[in-house]
Amino acid sequence: MSFYLLVDFGSTYTKISLIDIDNGRLFERVNAHTSISAGVDKGFEEALKKLDEKVNLDEIEIKEV
Protein backbone atom coordinates (compact mmCIF):
# COMPACT_ATOMS: atom_id res chain seq x y z
CA MET A 1 0.00 0.00 0.00
CA SER A 2 1.07 3.57 -0.69
CA PHE A 3 0.16 6.55 1.45
CA TYR A 4 0.11 10.32 1.59
CA LEU A 5 0.98 11.87 4.95
CA LEU A 6 -0.96 15.09 5.53
CA VAL A 7 0.05 17.47 8.32
CA ASP A 8 -1.99 20.35 9.72
CA PHE A 9 0.01 22.55 12.07
CA GLY A 10 -2.42 24.38 14.32
CA SER A 11 -2.07 26.79 17.20
CA THR A 12 -3.71 24.27 19.56
CA TYR A 13 -3.24 20.87 17.88
CA THR A 14 -1.07 19.38 15.18
CA LYS A 15 -3.03 16.82 13.18
CA ILE A 16 -1.61 14.08 10.98
CA SER A 17 -3.70 12.09 8.52
CA LEU A 18 -2.52 9.02 6.67
CA ILE A 19 -4.32 8.60 3.35
CA ASP A 20 -4.41 5.23 1.58
CA ILE A 21 -3.74 6.16 -2.05
CA ASP A 22 -4.78 2.79 -3.50
CA ASN A 23 -8.23 2.87 -1.90
CA GLY A 24 -8.68 6.65 -1.75
CA ARG A 25 -9.61 6.71 1.94
CA LEU A 26 -8.48 7.95 5.30
CA PHE A 27 -6.42 5.17 6.88
CA GLU A 28 -5.48 6.75 10.23
CA ARG A 29 -5.61 10.13 11.98
CA VAL A 30 -3.87 11.37 15.13
CA ASN A 31 -3.35 14.69 16.87
CA ALA A 32 -1.11 16.15 19.53
CA HIS A 33 -1.13 19.33 21.55
CA THR A 34 0.83 22.18 19.97
CA SER A 35 2.43 24.89 22.04
CA ILE A 36 3.84 28.03 20.47
CA SER A 37 6.16 28.51 23.44
CA ALA A 38 7.55 24.95 23.19
CA GLY A 39 7.64 25.06 19.39
CA VAL A 40 5.34 23.52 16.82
CA ASP A 41 7.96 20.87 16.07
CA LYS A 42 7.22 19.29 19.47
CA GLY A 43 3.58 18.83 18.52
CA PHE A 44 4.60 17.32 15.19
CA GLU A 45 7.04 14.91 16.85
CA GLU A 46 4.40 13.81 19.37
CA ALA A 47 1.76 13.29 16.67
CA LEU A 48 4.24 11.32 14.55
CA LYS A 49 5.07 9.15 17.56
CA LYS A 50 1.35 8.46 18.12
CA LEU A 51 0.94 7.53 14.46
CA ASP A 52 3.92 5.18 14.60
CA GLU A 53 2.35 3.43 17.62
CA LYS A 54 -0.80 2.75 15.57
CA VAL A 55 0.86 2.04 12.23
CA ASN A 56 4.47 0.93 11.99
CA LEU A 57 5.82 3.68 9.73
CA ASP A 58 8.86 1.58 8.81
CA GLU A 59 6.58 -0.95 7.12
CA ILE A 60 4.59 1.36 4.86
CA GLU A 61 5.46 3.42 1.81
CA ILE A 62 4.82 7.15 2.13
CA LYS A 63 4.80 8.62 -1.36
CA GLU A 64 4.49 12.26 -0.37
CA VAL A 65 4.22 14.50 2.69
C-alpha positions, 0 to 999 in steps of 0.5 A: 500500500502507498500513502500520503501523509498530511500534516496540519500545524495548528495553534492548539493541535497538530493533526496528521492524517494518513491517506491510503492512495490505493483505496482513496480513503483515510487510513489513520488520523492522530493529533497532539497538543501544539504549544507556540512557546515549546515550538510547533515541532514538538507537537509534530514529533508527538503526533508522529510518535502516536501515528507510529504506535498505531501504524508501523511507519517503517513498514509502509510506503509514504509517497508524499508529505 
